[in-house]
Amino acid sequence: MTSHEELMRFLDGEAAPEERVAVESLLEESSELRRELALYQSIKDGFRDMTFVPLGEESAWDRIRKRVSAPVGWVLTGSGLAAWIGYGLWVAFKSPAGMIVKLATGGVVIGILVLLASVIWDRCKEYRTDPYRHVHR
């Protein structure tokens, strides 16, 4: 009897010539093996027709998100960040703390922002070459 792996290699055309002849002779003798081969062929055909791209058009919510939610989110994020930076600078200049404390605090904040920006930049560069970006769950 032939194994499932040998049968799949035969079906995919990857079997060696002598292995192919052996499987063909077994197929002539066994109706059970022919049934199993037909089953594997139907599974293979089903997988061939599968796609990772979602079928149909995008939903109404996808269009709303692209036209409204994403731009509004970026505007609110940008304006909130600008207000936060402005308030932080105002507090830093009006604070009675010494210059060393102000510089150290500024260094920590700037360092965190630089690290965050580098992570975002690397992710954006990676996204452009990501082979799985069109795969949807």
PyMOL CGO cylinders between C-alpha atoms (Angstrom):
from pymol import cmd
from pymol.cgo import CYLINDER

trace = [
    CYLINDER, 0.00, 0.00, 0.00, 1.19, 3.52, -0.75, 0.3, 1, 1, 1, 1, 1, 1,
    CYLINDER, 1.19, 3.52, -0.75, 1.38, 6.24, 1.89, 0.3, 1, 1, 1, 1, 1, 1,
    CYLINDER, 1.38, 6.24, 1.89, -0.59, 9.48, 1.89, 0.3, 1, 1, 1, 1, 1, 1,
    CYLINDER, -0.59, 9.48, 1.89, 2.62, 11.42, 1.23, 0.3, 1, 1, 1, 1, 1, 1,
    CYLINDER, 2.62, 11.42, 1.23, 3.43, 9.29, -1.82, 0.3, 1, 1, 1, 1, 1, 1,
    CYLINDER, 3.43, 9.29, -1.82, -0.08, 9.77, -3.12, 0.3, 1, 1, 1, 1, 1, 1,
    CYLINDER, -0.08, 9.77, -3.12, 0.15, 13.55, -2.69, 0.3, 1, 1, 1, 1, 1, 1,
    CYLINDER, 0.15, 13.55, -2.69, 3.55, 13.63, -4.46, 0.3, 1, 1, 1, 1, 1, 1,
    CYLINDER, 3.55, 13.63, -4.46, 1.96, 11.63, -7.31, 0.3, 1, 1, 1, 1, 1, 1,
    CYLINDER, 1.96, 11.63, -7.31, -0.96, 14.06, -7.45, 0.3, 1, 1, 1, 1, 1, 1,
    CYLINDER, -0.96, 14.06, -7.45, 1.31, 17.11, -7.44, 0.3, 1, 1, 1, 1, 1, 1,
    CYLINDER, 1.31, 17.11, -7.44, 3.58, 15.64, -10.12, 0.3, 1, 1, 1, 1, 1, 1,
    CYLINDER, 3.58, 15.64, -10.12, 6.54, 15.53, -7.73, 0.3, 1, 1, 1, 1, 1, 1,
    CYLINDER, 6.54, 15.53, -7.73, 6.97, 11.73, -7.63, 0.3, 1, 1, 1, 1, 1, 1,
    CYLINDER, 6.97, 11.73, -7.63, 10.07, 10.11, -9.08, 0.3, 1, 1, 1, 1, 1, 1,
    CYLINDER, 10.07, 10.11, -9.08, 9.46, 8.17, -12.32, 0.3, 1, 1, 1, 1, 1, 1,
    CYLINDER, 9.46, 8.17, -12.32, 9.76, 4.75, -10.65, 0.3, 1, 1, 1, 1, 1, 1,
    CYLINDER, 9.76, 4.75, -10.65, 7.50, 5.87, -7.80, 0.3, 1, 1, 1, 1, 1, 1,
    CYLINDER, 7.50, 5.87, -7.80, 4.99, 7.19, -10.35, 0.3, 1, 1, 1, 1, 1, 1,
    CYLINDER, 4.99, 7.19, -10.35, 4.90, 3.84, -12.16, 0.3, 1, 1, 1, 1, 1, 1,
    CYLINDER, 4.90, 3.84, -12.16, 4.40, 2.01, -8.86, 0.3, 1, 1, 1, 1, 1, 1,
    CYLINDER, 4.40, 2.01, -8.86, 1.51, 4.27, -7.83, 0.3, 1, 1, 1, 1, 1, 1,
    CYLINDER, 1.51, 4.27, -7.83, -0.13, 3.97, -11.26, 0.3, 1, 1, 1, 1, 1, 1,
    CYLINDER, -0.13, 3.97, -11.26, -0.02, 0.17, -11.02, 0.3, 1, 1, 1, 1, 1, 1,
    CYLINDER, -0.02, 0.17, -11.02, -1.52, 0.30, -7.52, 0.3, 1, 1, 1, 1, 1, 1,
    CYLINDER, -1.52, 0.30, -7.52, -4.25, 2.64, -8.78, 0.3, 1, 1, 1, 1, 1, 1,
    CYLINDER, -4.25, 2.64, -8.78, -5.19, 0.11, -11.49, 0.3, 1, 1, 1, 1, 1, 1,
    CYLINDER, -5.19, 0.11, -11.49, -5.56, -2.59, -8.84, 0.3, 1, 1, 1, 1, 1, 1,
    CYLINDER, -5.56, -2.59, -8.84, -7.29, -0.69, -6.01, 0.3, 1, 1, 1, 1, 1, 1,
    CYLINDER, -7.29, -0.69, -6.01, -10.61, 1.12, -6.26, 0.3, 1, 1, 1, 1, 1, 1,
    CYLINDER, -10.61, 1.12, -6.26, -10.09, 2.33, -2.67, 0.3, 1, 1, 1, 1, 1, 1,
    CYLINDER, -10.09, 2.33, -2.67, -6.84, 4.03, -3.70, 0.3, 1, 1, 1, 1, 1, 1,
    CYLINDER, -6.84, 4.03, -3.70, -8.56, 5.62, -6.72, 0.3, 1, 1, 1, 1, 1, 1,
    CYLINDER, -8.56, 5.62, -6.72, -11.29, 6.94, -4.41, 0.3, 1, 1, 1, 1, 1, 1,
    CYLINDER, -11.29, 6.94, -4.41, -8.67, 8.35, -2.05, 0.3, 1, 1, 1, 1, 1, 1,
    CYLINDER, -8.67, 8.35, -2.05, -6.84, 9.99, -4.99, 0.3, 1, 1, 1, 1, 1, 1,
    CYLINDER, -6.84, 9.99, -4.99, -10.13, 11.54, -6.17, 0.3, 1, 1, 1, 1, 1, 1,
    CYLINDER, -10.13, 11.54, -6.17, -10.73, 12.86, -2.67, 0.3, 1, 1, 1, 1, 1, 1,
    CYLINDER, -10.73, 12.86, -2.67, -7.27, 14.43, -2.54, 0.3, 1, 1, 1, 1, 1, 1,
    CYLINDER, -7.27, 14.43, -2.54, -7.80, 15.90, -6.01, 0.3, 1, 1, 1, 1, 1, 1,
    CYLINDER, -7.80, 15.90, -6.01, -11.05, 17.56, -4.88, 0.3, 1, 1, 1, 1, 1, 1,
    CYLINDER, -11.05, 17.56, -4.88, -9.31, 18.97, -1.78, 0.3, 1, 1, 1, 1, 1, 1,
    CYLINDER, -9.31, 18.97, -1.78, -6.47, 20.28, -3.95, 0.3, 1, 1, 1, 1, 1, 1,
    CYLINDER, -6.47, 20.28, -3.95, -8.96, 21.90, -6.35, 0.3, 1, 1, 1, 1, 1, 1,
    CYLINDER, -8.96, 21.90, -6.35, -10.76, 23.50, -3.41, 0.3, 1, 1, 1, 1, 1, 1,
    CYLINDER, -10.76, 23.50, -3.41, -7.55, 25.02, -2.10, 0.3, 1, 1, 1, 1, 1, 1,
    CYLINDER, -7.55, 25.02, -2.10, -6.59, 26.28, -5.54, 0.3, 1, 1, 1, 1, 1, 1,
    CYLINDER, -6.59, 26.28, -5.54, -9.81, 28.31, -5.71, 0.3, 1, 1, 1, 1, 1, 1,
    CYLINDER, -9.81, 28.31, -5.71, -9.20, 29.94, -2.32, 0.3, 1, 1, 1, 1, 1, 1,
    CYLINDER, -9.20, 29.94, -2.32, -8.07, 33.54, -2.16, 0.3, 1, 1, 1, 1, 1, 1,
    CYLINDER, -8.07, 33.54, -2.16, -6.81, 35.76, 0.61, 0.3, 1, 1, 1, 1, 1, 1,
    CYLINDER, -6.81, 35.76, 0.61, -8.43, 38.85, -0.87, 0.3, 1, 1, 1, 1, 1, 1,
    CYLINDER, -8.43, 38.85, -0.87, -11.89, 39.45, 0.58, 0.3, 1, 1, 1, 1, 1, 1,
    CYLINDER, -11.89, 39.45, 0.58, -14.69, 38.96, -1.92, 0.3, 1, 1, 1, 1, 1, 1,
    CYLINDER, -14.69, 38.96, -1.92, -17.03, 41.75, -2.87, 0.3, 1, 1, 1, 1, 1, 1,
    CYLINDER, -17.03, 41.75, -2.87, -16.76, 45.43, -2.28, 0.3, 1, 1, 1, 1, 1, 1,
    CYLINDER, -16.76, 45.43, -2.28, -15.67, 47.08, 0.90, 0.3, 1, 1, 1, 1, 1, 1,
    CYLINDER, -15.67, 47.08, 0.90, -18.38, 47.69, 3.46, 0.3, 1, 1, 1, 1, 1, 1,
    CYLINDER, -18.38, 47.69, 3.46, -20.00, 51.02, 4.20, 0.3, 1, 1, 1, 1, 1, 1,
    CYLINDER, -20.00, 51.02, 4.20, -18.18, 51.15, 7.52, 0.3, 1, 1, 1, 1, 1, 1,
    CYLINDER, -18.18, 51.15, 7.52, -14.83, 50.76, 5.75, 0.3, 1, 1, 1, 1, 1, 1,
    CYLINDER, -14.83, 50.76, 5.75, -15.64, 53.75, 3.54, 0.3, 1, 1, 1, 1, 1, 1,
    CYLINDER, -15.64, 53.75, 3.54, -16.78, 55.80, 6.55, 0.3, 1, 1, 1, 1, 1, 1,
    CYLINDER, -16.78, 55.80, 6.55, -13.59, 54.96, 8.42, 0.3, 1, 1, 1, 1, 1, 1,
    CYLINDER, -13.59, 54.96, 8.42, -11.41, 55.97, 5.49, 0.3, 1, 1, 1, 1, 1, 1,
    CYLINDER, -11.41, 55.97, 5.49, -13.22, 59.24, 4.82, 0.3, 1, 1, 1, 1, 1, 1,
    CYLINDER, -13.22, 59.24, 4.82, -14.20, 60.37, 8.31, 0.3, 1, 1, 1, 1, 1, 1,
    CYLINDER, -14.20, 60.37, 8.31, -12.77, 58.45, 11.24, 0.3, 1, 1, 1, 1, 1, 1,
    CYLINDER, -12.77, 58.45, 11.24, -9.12, 58.26, 10.18, 0.3, 1, 1, 1, 1, 1, 1,
    CYLINDER, -9.12, 58.26, 10.18, -8.76, 61.97, 9.23, 0.3, 1, 1, 1, 1, 1, 1,
    CYLINDER, -8.76, 61.97, 9.23, -10.64, 63.11, 12.33, 0.3, 1, 1, 1, 1, 1, 1,
    CYLINDER, -10.64, 63.11, 12.33, -8.44, 60.85, 14.46, 0.3, 1, 1, 1, 1, 1, 1,
    CYLINDER, -8.44, 60.85, 14.46, -5.27, 62.32, 12.98, 0.3, 1, 1, 1, 1, 1, 1,
    CYLINDER, -5.27, 62.32, 12.98, -6.53, 65.90, 13.47, 0.3, 1, 1, 1, 1, 1, 1,
    CYLINDER, -6.53, 65.90, 13.47, -7.46, 65.23, 17.10, 0.3, 1, 1, 1, 1, 1, 1,
    CYLINDER, -7.46, 65.23, 17.10, -4.17, 63.44, 17.76, 0.3, 1, 1, 1, 1, 1, 1,
    CYLINDER, -4.17, 63.44, 17.76, -2.12, 66.22, 16.19, 0.3, 1, 1, 1, 1, 1, 1,
    CYLINDER, -2.12, 66.22, 16.19, -3.97, 69.02, 17.97, 0.3, 1, 1, 1, 1, 1, 1,
    CYLINDER, -3.97, 69.02, 17.97, -3.87, 67.19, 21.29, 0.3, 1, 1, 1, 1, 1, 1,
    CYLINDER, -3.87, 67.19, 21.29, -0.13, 66.55, 20.91, 0.3, 1, 1, 1, 1, 1, 1,
    CYLINDER, -0.13, 66.55, 20.91, 0.47, 70.22, 20.05, 0.3, 1, 1, 1, 1, 1, 1,
    CYLINDER, 0.47, 70.22, 20.05, -1.55, 71.33, 23.09, 0.3, 1, 1, 1, 1, 1, 1,
    CYLINDER, -1.55, 71.33, 23.09, 0.31, 68.86, 25.33, 0.3, 1, 1, 1, 1, 1, 1,
    CYLINDER, 0.31, 68.86, 25.33, 3.71, 70.06, 24.08, 0.3, 1, 1, 1, 1, 1, 1,
    CYLINDER, 3.71, 70.06, 24.08, 2.66, 73.71, 24.47, 0.3, 1, 1, 1, 1, 1, 1,
    CYLINDER, 2.66, 73.71, 24.47, 1.44, 73.12, 28.01, 0.3, 1, 1, 1, 1, 1, 1,
    CYLINDER, 1.44, 73.12, 28.01, 4.59, 71.17, 28.87, 0.3, 1, 1, 1, 1, 1, 1,
    CYLINDER, 4.59, 71.17, 28.87, 6.81, 73.99, 27.61, 0.3, 1, 1, 1, 1, 1, 1,
    CYLINDER, 6.81, 73.99, 27.61, 4.76, 76.59, 29.49, 0.3, 1, 1, 1, 1, 1, 1,
    CYLINDER, 4.76, 76.59, 29.49, 5.00, 74.59, 32.72, 0.3, 1, 1, 1, 1, 1, 1,
    CYLINDER, 5.00, 74.59, 32.72, 8.73, 74.01, 32.18, 0.3, 1, 1, 1, 1, 1, 1,
    CYLINDER, 8.73, 74.01, 32.18, 9.46, 77.72, 31.70, 0.3, 1, 1, 1, 1, 1, 1,
    CYLINDER, 9.46, 77.72, 31.70, 7.21, 78.87, 34.57, 0.3, 1, 1, 1, 1, 1, 1,
    CYLINDER, 7.21, 78.87, 34.57, 8.40, 76.17, 36.95, 0.3, 1, 1, 1, 1, 1, 1,
    CYLINDER, 8.40, 76.17, 36.95, 10.59, 77.23, 39.90, 0.3, 1, 1, 1, 1, 1, 1,
    CYLINDER, 10.59, 77.23, 39.90, 12.64, 74.02, 39.43, 0.3, 1, 1, 1, 1, 1, 1,
    CYLINDER, 12.64, 74.02, 39.43, 16.30, 74.33, 38.63, 0.3, 1, 1, 1, 1, 1, 1,
    CYLINDER, 16.30, 74.33, 38.63, 17.74, 74.24, 35.12, 0.3, 1, 1, 1, 1, 1, 1,
    CYLINDER, 17.74, 74.24, 35.12, 19.23, 70.75, 35.63, 0.3, 1, 1, 1, 1, 1, 1,
    CYLINDER, 19.23, 70.75, 35.63, 15.82, 69.29, 36.51, 0.3, 1, 1, 1, 1, 1, 1,
    CYLINDER, 15.82, 69.29, 36.51, 14.26, 70.96, 33.49, 0.3, 1, 1, 1, 1, 1, 1,
    CYLINDER, 14.26, 70.96, 33.49, 16.98, 69.67, 31.15, 0.3, 1, 1, 1, 1, 1, 1,
    CYLINDER, 16.98, 69.67, 31.15, 16.79, 66.14, 32.58, 0.3, 1, 1, 1, 1, 1, 1,
    CYLINDER, 16.79, 66.14, 32.58, 13.01, 66.06, 32.23, 0.3, 1, 1, 1, 1, 1, 1,
    CYLINDER, 13.01, 66.06, 32.23, 13.23, 67.45, 28.70, 0.3, 1, 1, 1, 1, 1, 1,
    CYLINDER, 13.23, 67.45, 28.70, 15.87, 64.84, 27.83, 0.3, 1, 1, 1, 1, 1, 1,
    CYLINDER, 15.87, 64.84, 27.83, 13.64, 61.99, 29.04, 0.3, 1, 1, 1, 1, 1, 1,
    CYLINDER, 13.64, 61.99, 29.04, 10.63, 63.30, 27.15, 0.3, 1, 1, 1, 1, 1, 1,
    CYLINDER, 10.63, 63.30, 27.15, 12.59, 63.91, 23.95, 0.3, 1, 1, 1, 1, 1, 1,
    CYLINDER, 12.59, 63.91, 23.95, 14.22, 60.47, 24.23, 0.3, 1, 1, 1, 1, 1, 1,
    CYLINDER, 14.22, 60.47, 24.23, 10.85, 58.74, 24.57, 0.3, 1, 1, 1, 1, 1, 1,
    CYLINDER, 10.85, 58.74, 24.57, 9.47, 60.68, 21.60, 0.3, 1, 1, 1, 1, 1, 1,
    CYLINDER, 9.47, 60.68, 21.60, 12.52, 59.81, 19.47, 0.3, 1, 1, 1, 1, 1, 1,
    CYLINDER, 12.52, 59.81, 19.47, 12.17, 56.11, 20.33, 0.3, 1, 1, 1, 1, 1, 1,
    CYLINDER, 12.17, 56.11, 20.33, 8.45, 56.18, 19.56, 0.3, 1, 1, 1, 1, 1, 1,
    CYLINDER, 8.45, 56.18, 19.56, 9.08, 57.94, 16.23, 0.3, 1, 1, 1, 1, 1, 1,
    CYLINDER, 9.08, 57.94, 16.23, 11.76, 55.41, 15.26, 0.3, 1, 1, 1, 1, 1, 1,
    CYLINDER, 11.76, 55.41, 15.26, 9.41, 52.50, 16.00, 0.3, 1, 1, 1, 1, 1, 1,
    CYLINDER, 9.41, 52.50, 16.00, 6.66, 54.10, 13.93, 0.3, 1, 1, 1, 1, 1, 1,
    CYLINDER, 6.66, 54.10, 13.93, 9.10, 54.84, 11.08, 0.3, 1, 1, 1, 1, 1, 1,
    CYLINDER, 9.10, 54.84, 11.08, 10.42, 51.26, 11.07, 0.3, 1, 1, 1, 1, 1, 1,
    CYLINDER, 10.42, 51.26, 11.07, 6.89, 49.84, 11.06, 0.3, 1, 1, 1, 1, 1, 1,
    CYLINDER, 6.89, 49.84, 11.06, 5.90, 52.06, 8.13, 0.3, 1, 1, 1, 1, 1, 1,
    CYLINDER, 5.90, 52.06, 8.13, 8.97, 50.93, 6.15, 0.3, 1, 1, 1, 1, 1, 1,
    CYLINDER, 8.97, 50.93, 6.15, 8.24, 47.29, 6.99, 0.3, 1, 1, 1, 1, 1, 1,
    CYLINDER, 8.24, 47.29, 6.99, 4.59, 47.62, 5.98, 0.3, 1, 1, 1, 1, 1, 1,
    CYLINDER, 4.59, 47.62, 5.98, 5.54, 48.58, 2.41, 0.3, 1, 1, 1, 1, 1, 1,
    CYLINDER, 5.54, 48.58, 2.41, 7.41, 45.28, 1.92, 0.3, 1, 1, 1, 1, 1, 1,
    CYLINDER, 7.41, 45.28, 1.92, 5.24, 43.04, 4.12, 0.3, 1, 1, 1, 1, 1, 1,
    CYLINDER, 5.24, 43.04, 4.12, 4.15, 40.06, 1.99, 0.3, 1, 1, 1, 1, 1, 1,
    CYLINDER, 4.15, 40.06, 1.99, 1.16, 39.40, 4.28, 0.3, 1, 1, 1, 1, 1, 1,
    CYLINDER, 1.16, 39.40, 4.28, -0.36, 42.88, 4.35, 0.3, 1, 1, 1, 1, 1, 1,
    CYLINDER, -0.36, 42.88, 4.35, -3.24, 41.83, 2.07, 0.3, 1, 1, 1, 1, 1, 1,
    CYLINDER, -3.24, 41.83, 2.07, -4.12, 38.76, 4.14, 0.3, 1, 1, 1, 1, 1, 1,
    CYLINDER, -4.12, 38.76, 4.14, -7.38, 39.26, 6.03, 0.3, 1, 1, 1, 1, 1, 1,
    CYLINDER, -7.38, 39.26, 6.03, -8.64, 37.13, 8.88, 0.3, 1, 1, 1, 1, 1, 1,
]
cmd.load_cgo(trace, "trace")
